[in-house]
């Protein structure tokens, strides 16, 4: 499936006409049609970002291969690297911003929160990792750039925090998320809930695995 096919699929999924997407994205109908038909083999990244925003989907959903933000500088990112994790997530049009939340550790360590809430947060963090993964890998490998390293380390700390949340909820062995968190074991979980945790953990680890080598 090429980029045009991906755009057409996403557009039809939200019930928008080509004309409506072009209007929302600030593109000409002719240009929108050329991109969707595949007449333009390598659409400009800035145009794809506008279309993604118009469709309310991450731009990576439209790309055949993720484009690291650092490599895209000057191709839709005139300001270069983002300054914060919040900005990185915004540029990738993620629906949530947990990796930029300074209270994430406290939220995940709160044992009074229902397990369903924690599962949802971890699933949303997983989606954020998937949306920014290529950028984070690139930043992590850019050893000579202090700003790139700072951004990578901030995101990596949040990801590490999220990785502890589900093991802590199993009730088999509590893994403290932060020093002040309780170390009292939680009640044993029903088997069906353990299955939900297993699946959420599997997807999380699959999403973050490339980052561990960065």
N, C-alpha and C positions, 0 to 999 in steps of 0.2 A: 504494500500500500504506500503510494507516494504522498507528498505533502498535500497536494490538491485533493486527493481522496480522503485524507484525514480531516481536512477542513470541511469537506462536503458532509462527511459522516457526522462530525461534531455539530455542524449547522443544522442538519436535519433532526438530530437528537433533541435539540432545544426548540425546534419548530420555527426557525427563522428563515426568511427568504434571503437570497443572495444580495438583493438590494438593501434589505434592512441591516445585514451585517456590514456591508460597505458603508452605509450611512453612519452606523455606530463606530466603526473603525476609522472614519475620516478618509476613506479611500474612494476612488472613482469606481463606478459599477464596472467599467471596462477593465480596470486593473484587477478588481476582485475576481472577475470572470476569468481573466488570463491566469491568475494564480491557481484558482480552483480547477481549471481545465488542465493545468500542467504546462501551459504555453511558456511560463517562466520557470525554468528548471531550478534556479536557486534564488527564491524570493529573498528580498532584504529582510534581515532579522527584525528591524524596526516595524516593518509591515506585518510580519507574523505576530509580533507582540501586540500590535493594535487589534488584529483579528482575534487573538486569544482572549484579550480583555473583552471584546465585543461578545464572545461566546461564553465568557466566564469559565474558561478552562486554563490550566497551566500551559504555557507556551511549549513545553517539552512534549505535550500530548500531540502536538502538530508536527514535531520534528522527527525525521528519520534517525538522526543522531544528535544527542545533546550538544549544545554549543556552550562551552565554558564562558562565563561572563568576562573573564580576563581576555580571552581570545576575541570576544565580541566587542571589546572597547573600540569605539569609533565606528561600529556597525550597529548603531542603535543605543549604545551606552557611552555617550560623549563624556560623561564624568568619570569614566574608568571604573575601578573596583568600588563596590558599595562600602560605606563607612561602618555599617553595623549589620548584625544578623537580621534585624528587622527589615533593613533595606534590601538585603539579599533575598529574603522571602517575598517581599513586595514585588521585586523585579521578576520573580518567577511565578507571581500571581497565585500563591498558595492561599487556600481558603482559611487556614488557621496560622497562628504565629507563636506556637508554644516554644520553639527553639529560641525565641527572643524574650520570653517571659522570665523575669528575674525571680519570680515566685514559683517556678516550676517544681523545684525540689521540695518546697514546703507543701505544695499541692499534692504531689505524689506520695509524700510521707504521711499524709493525713489519713490515719487508719479509720476515721469515722466516715470517710467518703465511701459510697457504694462501689463495689467492684466494677459495676457497669460503667461508672464514670471514669475510673482509672483505665479500663480497657479502651474506652473511646479516645481518651487522651493519647494513649500509646499508639493507637491506630492512626490518629491524626499526625503525631510526630513522625510515624513511618512514612506517611504521604509527604510530609515536608522534606524528609531525608531524600526520598525518591526524586522530588522536584529539584533539589539543589545538589544532588550527589556529584554530578560531573564538575560543578563549580567548586565544591569543597575538596574534591580530589586534586583539582588543579591548584587551589590555594595551598593545600597541605604540602604539595611538592615544590612550591615556590619558596625554597629555603632562604633565598637572598632578599626576600621582600618582607620586612617586619610587619607591615600592615596586613599582608596576606596571611602571615602566620598568626597574628592576633585574632583575625576574623575566624580562621580555621579552629584555633584553640577554644574560642568562645563557644562556637557551635559544637565542638567535640565534647566539651564539658556538659553541655545540656543533653547531648545524645547519651553520654555515659550515665547521667542521672536517670534518664528514661529507661535505660537498660536494666536498672535495678528494681523498677517498680513492680513488674509482674512476679519475679521470684519472691519479692517481699510479701506478696499477697497469697502465696500458696499455702502458708500455714505449716509448711514442713520445716523450713529454716528461714528465719527472718534475716533479711539483709538490710542493715540500716542504710538509709538514703542520706542521712545527715547526722552528725554527732548527737544532736538533741532529740532525734527520733526515738520513740519507744522501742525497747528490745523485747517486749512481751510477745510471745508467739500468737499468731492469729488462729481462729478456729479452723479446723480441717475443712476443705472445700468439697462440695459434691463433685462427682466424677464429670458431670456435664460441664460444669464451670471450669474444671481443670482442662477440658478439651478446648474450650474457648481461649484459655490462657496459652495453651500449647500453640494454637494456630497464630495468635497474635504475636507470640515470641518468635515463632519461625519466620514470619513475614518481616518483623523488625530486624532480626539478625541478618536476613537475606539483604535487606535494604542497606544496612550499615557496613556489611562485610568489605566492600571496596575501600571504605574510609580507613579501615584498620591498617592498610598497607601504605596509606598516604604519608 
